[in-house]
């Protein structure tokens, strides 16, 4: 039986440029790819509008919770939660 760690991205994730939301810089726009969490947390994030494919922007990153803009709302996401949300730079994004 193998255990998959949610704190360090797999080799495939690195190849696909996936990274945890907790590593995103202020003002950066990213797209949610996958949520690696338990059923309750995954359901809660879906209820907040954080679903695979949604584009979000980080508003404030300063050691505490991360403030993001998603679907016209602003949400504060704790660092533990943010670690479980894998994101990538959207295709066609001018960076």
C-alpha positions in Angstrom: 0.0 0.0 0.0 1.5 3.4 -1.0 0.7 6.7 0.6 0.5 9.9 -1.5 1.7 13.0 0.2 -0.4 16.2 -0.4 2.4 18.5 0.7 5.0 17.8 -2.0 3.8 17.6 -5.7 4.5 14.4 -7.6 6.8 14.3 -10.6 3.8 14.4 -12.9 2.5 17.5 -11.2 5.9 19.3 -11.6 5.9 18.4 -15.3 2.4 19.9 -15.7 3.4 23.0 -13.7 1.0 22.2 -10.9 1.6 23.8 -7.6 -0.3 24.4 -4.4 -2.3 27.7 -4.1 -0.2 28.4 -1.0 2.8 29.1 -3.3 1.1 31.7 -5.5 2.3 35.3 -5.4 0.1 38.4 -4.8 -1.7 39.5 -7.9 -1.1 36.3 -9.8 -3.9 34.7 -11.7 -4.2 30.9 -11.7 -6.6 28.1 -12.6 -7.7 25.4 -10.2 -6.8 22.0 -11.5 -7.4 19.6 -8.6 -8.3 19.6 -5.0 -6.4 16.9 -2.9 -8.5 16.9 0.3 -11.0 14.8 2.1 -14.6 14.6 1.3 -15.8 17.3 3.7 -13.2 19.9 2.8 -13.6 19.2 -0.9 -17.4 19.7 -0.6 -16.8 22.9 1.4 -14.5 24.3 -1.3 -17.0 23.4 -4.0 -19.7 25.3 -2.1 -17.4 28.3 -2.0 -17.0 28.1 -5.8 -13.5 26.6 -5.9 -14.0 23.9 -8.6 -11.5 22.5 -11.2 -11.3 24.9 -14.1 -12.2 28.1 -12.2 -9.8 31.0 -12.6 -8.8 32.8 -9.4 -6.6 35.8 -8.5 -4.6 36.2 -5.3 -5.4 39.5 -3.7 -3.4 39.3 -0.4 -0.6 37.0 0.6 1.2 37.9 3.8 1.9 35.0 6.1 -1.6 34.4 7.3 -4.7 33.4 5.3 -4.6 33.9 1.5 -7.2 36.3 0.2 -8.4 35.3 -3.3 -10.9 36.7 -5.8 -13.1 34.0 -7.4 -16.4 34.3 -9.3 -16.9 37.9 -8.3 -16.3 37.2 -4.5 -13.4 37.4 -2.2 -12.5 34.5 0.0 -10.0 34.0 2.8 -8.4 30.6 2.5 -6.2 29.2 5.3 -2.7 28.1 4.4 -3.6 24.4 5.2 -6.5 24.5 2.8 -4.5 26.4 0.2 -1.8 23.6 0.3 -4.5 21.1 -0.9 -5.6 23.2 -3.9 -3.4 22.5 -6.9 -3.3 25.3 -9.5 -1.6 26.2 -12.8 -1.1 29.3 -14.9 -4.1 29.5 -17.3 -3.3 28.8 -20.9 -3.1 32.0 -23.0 -2.4 34.0 -19.9 -0.1 37.0 -20.6 2.5 36.9 -17.8 
